[in-house]
Amino acid sequence: MNNFITGRIKAIYYSIKGAFLLLKTEHSIQAQTIISLFFIALGFYFDISKNEWIFQILAICLVLVAESLNTAIEKLSDYIQPKFDKKIGFIKDIAAGSVFFAAIFALFIVYTIYWDKIL
């Protein structure tokens, strides 16, 4: 049981470390975080409903997760093949496509929540 608890504590430590590394070093994550904070403030300003908060937080998390995984795939790809490689480029483009899908979903959520409130 002690090894299980120690393992979970280490896992939490490394996940927090990874999150801070992303925030500290990756411009895309920094930009997404600033945009997220803006929409959180907007949510408080417009006093959005509980369900709207759920969808907004889901959209924010989806974009941050997609961006984080895209970054990890890009870093791993660059480590494996530092020189230009068509196949690696294809893999990186597909990973970037996941961020695009998450961003489209987030824009749909933003439109659904805020369009009437802003107009």
C-alpha positions in Angstrom: 0.0 0.0 0.0 2.9 2.4 0.8 4.4 2.0 -2.7 1.0 2.7 -4.2 0.7 6.0 -2.3 4.2 7.0 -3.0 3.7 6.2 -6.7 0.6 8.4 -6.8 2.4 11.3 -5.1 5.2 11.1 -7.6 2.7 10.9 -10.5 1.0 14.1 -9.2 4.4 15.8 -8.8 5.4 15.0 -12.3 2.1 16.1 -13.8 2.3 19.4 -12.0 5.9 19.8 -13.1 4.8 19.1 -16.7 2.0 21.7 -16.5 4.4 24.3 -15.2 7.0 23.4 -17.9 4.3 23.9 -20.6 3.2 27.3 -19.1 6.8 28.4 -18.7 8.2 27.4 -22.1 5.4 27.0 -24.7 4.0 30.2 -26.3 0.9 28.4 -27.6 0.0 27.2 -24.1 0.7 30.7 -22.8 -1.6 32.2 -25.4 -4.3 29.6 -24.8 -4.1 30.2 -21.0 -4.5 34.0 -21.5 -7.5 33.5 -23.8 -9.0 31.0 -21.2 -8.6 33.6 -18.4 -10.3 36.2 -20.6 -13.3 33.9 -21.1 -13.4 33.0 -17.4 -13.6 36.7 -16.6 -16.2 37.1 -19.2 -18.2 34.3 -17.6 -18.2 36.1 -14.3 -19.0 39.4 -16.0 -22.1 38.0 -17.8 -23.0 35.8 -14.9 -23.3 32.7 -17.1 -25.4 29.7 -15.9 -24.0 26.6 -14.3 -24.5 24.6 -17.5 -22.7 27.3 -19.5 -19.8 27.2 -17.1 -19.6 23.4 -17.5 -19.4 23.7 -21.3 -17.0 26.6 -21.1 -14.6 24.8 -18.8 -14.9 21.7 -20.9 -14.0 23.7 -24.0 -11.0 25.3 -22.2 -9.7 22.0 -21.0 -10.2 20.3 -24.3 -8.1 23.0 -26.1 -5.4 23.0 -23.4 -5.2 19.2 -23.5 -5.0 19.1 -27.3 -2.4 21.8 -27.4 -0.4 20.0 -24.7 -0.5 16.7 -26.5 0.4 18.4 -29.8 3.4 20.0 -28.1 4.5 16.6 -26.7 4.2 15.0 -30.2 6.1 17.8 -31.8 8.9 17.6 -29.2 9.1 13.8 -29.5 9.1 14.0 -33.3 11.9 16.6 -33.3 13.9 14.4 -30.9 13.5 11.3 -33.0 14.2 13.1 -36.3 15.8 16.5 -35.9 16.2 16.9 -39.7 13.2 17.6 -42.0 11.3 14.4 -42.7 8.1 14.2 -44.8 6.6 11.4 -42.6 7.4 13.3 -39.3 5.9 16.5 -40.9 2.7 14.5 -41.7 2.5 13.2 -38.1 3.0 16.8 -36.7 0.3 18.1 -39.0 -2.1 15.5 -37.8 -1.4 16.4 -34.2 -1.9 20.1 -35.0 -5.2 19.2 -36.6 -6.4 17.9 -33.2 -5.9 21.4 -31.8 -7.9 22.8 -34.8 -10.8 20.5 -34.0 -10.7 21.5 -30.3 -10.5 25.2 -31.2 -13.5 24.9 -33.5 -15.5 23.2 -30.7 -14.4 26.0 -28.3 -15.5 28.7 -30.8 -18.9 27.0 -31.1 -19.3 27.0 -27.3 -18.2 30.7 -27.1 -20.7 31.6 -29.8 -23.5 29.7 -28.1 -22.8 31.2 -24.7 -22.0 34.8 -25.5 -23.6 35.8 -28.8 -26.9 36.9 -27.3 -25.2 38.4 -24.2 -22.9 40.6 -26.3 -25.6 41.7 -28.7 
